[in-house]
Amino acid sequence: MYNMGGSVLDQIMGGGMAGGQPQVQGPFPGEASHETNPIHMVNNDGQKVGEAMGGEYMINKEQGGAIMEGMDSIEDILEEGREPSQEEWRAFYESVNSVFAQPQFRGEEEMMS
């Protein structure tokens, strides 16, 4: 297992591209297989710090946190033994959409070819 160093992943996932437009962060091209299509993440020293595969998306800590907040809200409601309201489901949808509506996740057609 590789140590996922924060500074390298911050650079990879932070979208700090010239012109302010983040790079497309998925889905990565090719087959969804670590055996036949590993996509290596390498730091400036040439050390492997992570691996992805085709079909995967990459999200950063803030994006993951936004999705988890929505999930936690729904989980709390279910643990209370009640059904989430339409408004509560909508809030969950918005938490997920706030991430996947970002520009770096919108170039799917280019990445799939």
C-alpha positions as CSV (number, residue, x, y, z in Angstrom):
1,M,0.0,0.0,0.0
2,Y,1.2,3.5,-0.8
3,N,1.3,6.4,1.5
4,M,-1.0,9.1,0.0
5,G,1.0,12.2,0.8
6,G,-1.2,15.3,1.2
7,S,0.9,17.8,-0.7
8,V,1.1,15.6,-3.9
9,L,-2.5,14.8,-3.9
10,D,-3.4,18.4,-3.2
11,Q,-1.6,19.3,-6.4
12,I,-3.1,16.5,-8.4
13,M,-6.7,17.1,-7.2
14,G,-6.6,20.8,-6.5
15,G,-7.1,21.7,-10.2
16,G,-4.5,24.5,-10.1
17,M,-4.1,24.7,-13.8
18,A,-3.1,27.8,-15.8
19,G,-6.0,30.0,-16.6
20,G,-7.9,28.9,-13.5
21,Q,-9.7,26.0,-15.2
22,P,-9.2,22.7,-13.4
23,Q,-8.2,19.7,-15.4
24,V,-10.8,16.9,-16.0
25,Q,-10.5,14.6,-13.0
26,G,-12.3,11.6,-14.5
27,P,-13.4,9.3,-15.5
28,F,-9.8,8.2,-16.2
29,P,-9.5,6.5,-19.7
30,G,-9.4,2.8,-20.4
31,E,-10.5,-0.4,-18.7
32,A,-11.4,-0.4,-15.0
33,S,-8.6,-2.7,-13.9
34,H,-5.6,-2.2,-11.7
35,E,-4.0,-5.2,-13.3
36,T,-4.3,-4.2,-17.0
37,N,-4.8,-0.4,-16.8
38,P,-3.0,1.0,-13.8
39,I,-2.7,4.8,-13.8
40,H,0.3,5.7,-11.6
41,M,0.5,8.9,-9.5
42,V,4.2,9.8,-9.2
43,N,5.7,12.7,-7.2
44,N,8.4,15.0,-8.4
45,D,11.1,12.6,-7.0
46,G,9.7,9.8,-9.2
47,Q,8.3,8.0,-6.2
48,K,4.9,6.3,-6.7
49,V,2.4,7.7,-4.2
50,G,-0.8,6.3,-5.5
51,E,-2.6,4.4,-8.3
52,A,-5.9,4.8,-10.1
53,M,-7.5,2.8,-12.9
54,G,-9.7,3.5,-15.9
55,G,-13.3,4.6,-15.1
56,E,-12.4,6.2,-11.8
57,Y,-12.9,9.8,-10.7
58,M,-10.7,11.7,-8.3
59,I,-12.1,14.0,-5.6
60,N,-10.3,16.1,-3.0
61,K,-10.9,16.3,0.7
62,E,-13.3,19.2,0.5
63,Q,-15.4,17.5,-2.2
64,G,-15.5,14.3,-0.3
65,G,-16.5,16.2,2.8
66,A,-19.4,17.9,1.0
67,I,-20.7,14.5,-0.1
68,M,-20.2,12.9,3.4
69,E,-22.1,15.7,5.0
70,G,-25.1,14.9,2.9
71,M,-24.7,11.2,3.6
72,D,-24.3,11.8,7.3
73,S,-27.6,13.8,7.4
74,I,-29.5,11.0,5.7
75,E,-27.9,8.4,7.9
76,D,-28.9,10.3,11.0
77,I,-32.5,10.5,9.8
78,L,-32.6,6.8,9.1
79,E,-31.0,5.9,12.5
80,E,-33.9,8.0,14.0
81,G,-36.2,5.4,12.4
82,R,-37.9,7.8,10.0
83,E,-38.1,8.3,6.3
84,P,-36.2,11.3,4.9
85,S,-38.5,14.0,3.6
86,Q,-38.4,15.2,0.0
87,E,-36.5,18.3,1.2
88,E,-34.0,16.2,3.1
89,W,-33.4,14.0,0.0
90,R,-33.0,17.2,-2.1
91,A,-30.4,18.5,0.4
92,F,-28.5,15.2,-0.1
93,Y,-28.8,15.5,-3.9
94,E,-27.5,19.1,-3.7
95,S,-24.4,18.0,-1.6
96,V,-23.5,15.4,-4.3
97,N,-24.3,17.8,-7.2
98,S,-22.2,20.5,-5.6
99,V,-19.2,18.3,-6.3
100,F,-20.0,16.6,-9.6
101,A,-21.3,19.8,-11.3
102,Q,-17.8,21.3,-11.0
103,P,-16.0,21.8,-14.3
104,Q,-13.4,19.2,-13.7
105,F,-16.1,16.5,-13.7
106,R,-17.9,17.7,-16.8
107,G,-15.5,16.6,-19.6
108,E,-16.6,13.0,-19.6
109,E,-17.0,12.6,-23.3
110,E,-13.4,13.7,-24.0
111,M,-12.0,11.3,-21.4
112,M,-14.0,8.3,-22.5
113,S,-12.5,8.2,-26.0
